[in-house]
């Protein structure tokens, strides 16, 4: 059963792609700037398979202004099912998430910092309806600012994470419930909702 890999909001399992001279390649095109507002020419460019970084562990691609650099990731997603999808983002600074030209999250200019001395790095999310097999453009903008904490017990993160997933159960989950003789009346309500909740992390839509 591949329901978890399809529906999870784990950034390690989110699949991104970009067009490299017409050739579809896994990952996102990343541009890193020493400026804090994406201005100027990028200091470093590369392909990132996921946007899942903890700057206490992962190497920062710029050598100067590491506490206040900015970055942009561009590419596309290709959903496997029709329906609503949720995109989730969190990071230690300003964030902007645009899917198919629609801005789902934008606190790039004025990010919300946690209380002084403690607090989690807040996640933001947005919902959009997508069609299976179609490609949709994605742009992720990020600028690092101070005032965030990396305390694991409090959900802190000094980095950035982005993920996306379908809010619809895949067809094989319905087949599995039928094989277990779950009544249709229950399968279409309580059981289906429980499966969705157990495999799709809770989120707050913007």
N, C-alpha and C positions, 0 to 999 in steps of 0.2 A: 504494500500500500504506500503510495507516494504522496499522501495528503500533507504530511508535515513539510516536506521539501517544497511543495507548491505553495502552501498557505502561510508558512512561517514569516515573521518579520525580523528574522535574524539577518543582520547585514552580511554575514559570511555566506549566506545562501542566496542572496539576491543576485539575479543575473542581469547584466548590462551588456550592451554591444554598441559598436560604432562602425561607421562606414569608412574604410581605409582605401581610398581610390576605387570605390565600388565593391571592395571586398569586405564582407561583414566579419568583424573581429570581436572577440570577447573583451569586455572592459569598457572603460570610459577614457576619453582623452582628457588629460589633466594639465592645467597650466598653473604654475605657482609664481606669485609676485612678491617682491620685497615690500611693496606698498601695502597699505591697509585697506585700500578701496578698489583693488583690481586695476588701478591705473598704471600706465607705462607698459613696457614689454615684459613678458614673463621671463623670470630668471631661469626657470626649469620647466621642461615639458616631458611628459611620459605617458604611459598607459597604466591605469590602475584598474585591476580586475574588480575590486570592491572599494567602496568608500567606508572604511572601517579602520580608523586610526586612533591610537592613543599616543600622544606625543611624548609621554613619559617612557614609552617603549620603542615606538617606531621612529625612524630617522626623519627629521624635518628636511624637506628637499631644498630649502634656501639656507644659505650660510650666514646671512645677516638679517636683523630684525625678526628673529625666530619667535619672539613673543607677540609680534604684531603683523605677521604676514597675511596674505590673502590667497585664495585659490578658486579656480573654476573647473568644474568637470562637465563635459558635454558628451552626449551620445544619444542612445535611444533604448527603448524597451519593446519587447515583442510578447504580449500576453498570450497565454495558451487557452484562455476561456473568455467568453463574453461576460460582461457584468461589471460590478463595482470593484475598484482596486483602492487600497490605501497605501499612501507613501508616507514614510515616517523619517524624521530627521532630528538629530540633537547634536550640539557642539558647543565649544567654549567660545562663543562669539556670535557675530551676526550671520544669519542664515537666510538664504532665498532658494526656493525649490519651484521650478517651473516645468510642467509636463504638458506637452502638446500646445504650448503657447499660453497655458492657463497657470497663473501663479497660485500654488497651493499653500505655500508658507512664505512669509516675508517679514523678518525682523532684522534685516541686514543692517540697517542704519542704527536702530535702537534695540539691541538685544537685551533680554531680561536676565539679569544676573541673580544668582541665589543669594540668600541672606549672608551678611558678612561673617566669615569664619566657618560656615557649614552649609549644607544643603545640596540637593541633587542637581545635576545638569538636566534641565527640563527637556522632554521630548515634545515635538510638534508634529502634527500630521494633517493630511488632507485627503479627500476622497474624490475619485474621478471615474467615470464610466468609460471602459475600453472594450474594443472588439478583438476577438481572437485572430491571430495571424497578422494583424496590422502592426506597423511600427509607429512609435510615438516618440517625438523628440523629448529630451530631458536636459535641463541645465541646473546645476547645483552651484550656488555662489556661497563663499565662506570667507569671513575675515576674523582673525583671532584677536580677542581683547582680554584684558585682565579681569580679575574678580571671580573666576571659576575655580573649582577645587576638584582634586582627584581622589577624594576619600571614597574608597570602594564601598564601604558599609553604608554610606549615605547616598549611593547612586551617582557619585561624581564622575566626571569625565573631562580631561583636558585633551580634547581631540575632536573628531567628528565621526558620526555614524549615520548612514542612510540606508533604508531598506524599503522594499515594496512587496505587496502580496495581494492575491485575490481574496475577496470576501465571500466567494462562492465555493461550496464544497465540490470537489471534482467528481465526475460521473462514477468513478470506481468506488467512492465512499457510499453512494446510494446502493450500488450493487452489493457491497459488503453488508449493509444493513438488511437488505432483502434476503441474503443468504443466512442471516441470523434469525429470520422469521420475525423481524420487527414489523408490527402492524403499520400499514400506510398512514393511518390517522396520527399515529405517534411519530413515525419517521419524518413526516412533513412539518412537525412542530417541535416538540420538546427534544427529541433525540438529535435531530438535525441541528438545532440551535446549540445543544451541548457540544456536539462535535466541532462546530464552528468556533465556539468560545474556547475549547480546550486546545485548539491548534492555531488559532489566530490570536495573537496577543491583543489585549485591550488597547484601545486608542481613543484619542480625543480629536474629533474632526474640527477643522477650522471653518 
